[in-house]
Amino acid sequence: MTRHPARKSPKVRATLYLPYELLEEARDAAVHLAGFPVRLTLTKFAEQAFRAELERLKNRYNGGCDFPPREEDLKGGRPIAA
């Protein structure tokens, strides 16, 4: 899997499941902050949340470094037990 962190990558569609209340709260925030000065969209909200959580996980579990690229796609279903 090739990654190009130096340039802006195109957006891709991702399907995931979230608790109803969490998604509704995020949608409410996006609508409320859609105008100037924030111009928040649900996509921007999710992207910022993913980036912040990835940074936290890298710092806590990987010495602040990027995680190695995966060798296969994620499998659906229950998480793998540690």
C-alpha positions in Angstrom: 0.0 0.0 0.0 1.6 3.3 -1.1 1.1 6.5 0.8 2.0 10.0 -0.2 2.1 12.1 3.0 3.9 15.0 1.4 0.9 15.9 -0.9 -2.7 16.4 -0.1 -4.6 13.1 -0.8 -8.0 12.9 -2.3 -11.0 12.2 -0.1 -12.3 8.7 -0.1 -15.6 7.3 1.2 -15.6 5.3 4.4 -18.5 3.5 5.9 -18.5 3.0 9.7 -21.0 2.7 12.5 -21.2 5.2 15.3 -23.6 5.5 18.3 -26.7 7.4 17.1 -26.4 10.1 19.8 -22.7 10.8 19.0 -23.4 11.2 15.3 -26.4 13.5 16.0 -24.3 15.7 18.3 -21.6 15.9 15.7 -24.2 16.8 13.0 -25.6 19.5 15.4 -22.2 21.0 15.9 -21.4 21.0 12.1 -24.7 22.8 11.3 -24.2 25.3 14.2 -20.6 26.0 13.2 -21.1 25.9 9.4 -20.8 29.6 8.9 -18.0 32.1 9.4 -15.5 31.9 11.1 -15.3 28.1 11.6 -17.0 26.8 8.4 -17.2 23.3 9.9 -18.5 20.4 7.9 -19.1 16.9 9.2 -16.1 15.7 7.0 -13.8 18.4 8.5 -15.0 17.4 12.0 -14.3 13.7 11.4 -10.9 14.4 9.8 -9.8 16.6 12.7 -11.0 14.0 15.2 -9.2 11.2 13.4 -6.0 13.2 13.2 -6.1 14.1 16.9 -6.8 10.5 18.0 -4.0 9.2 15.7 -1.6 11.6 17.2 -2.6 10.6 20.7 -2.2 6.9 19.9 1.1 7.3 18.2 2.5 9.2 21.2 1.1 6.7 23.7 1.8 3.4 21.9 4.4 4.0 19.2 6.9 6.5 20.5 5.3 9.3 18.6 6.1 7.6 15.2 3.7 6.7 12.4 2.4 3.2 12.6 3.8 0.8 10.0 1.7 0.3 6.9 -0.6 -2.6 7.2 0.0 -5.6 4.9 -3.6 -6.5 4.4 -7.0 -4.8 4.6 -9.0 -4.7 7.8 -11.3 -7.6 8.5 -14.8 -6.9 9.5 -16.3 -8.4 12.6 -15.3 -8.5 16.2 -11.9 -7.0 17.2 -8.9 -9.3 17.7 -8.4 -10.1 21.4 -5.0 -9.1 22.8 
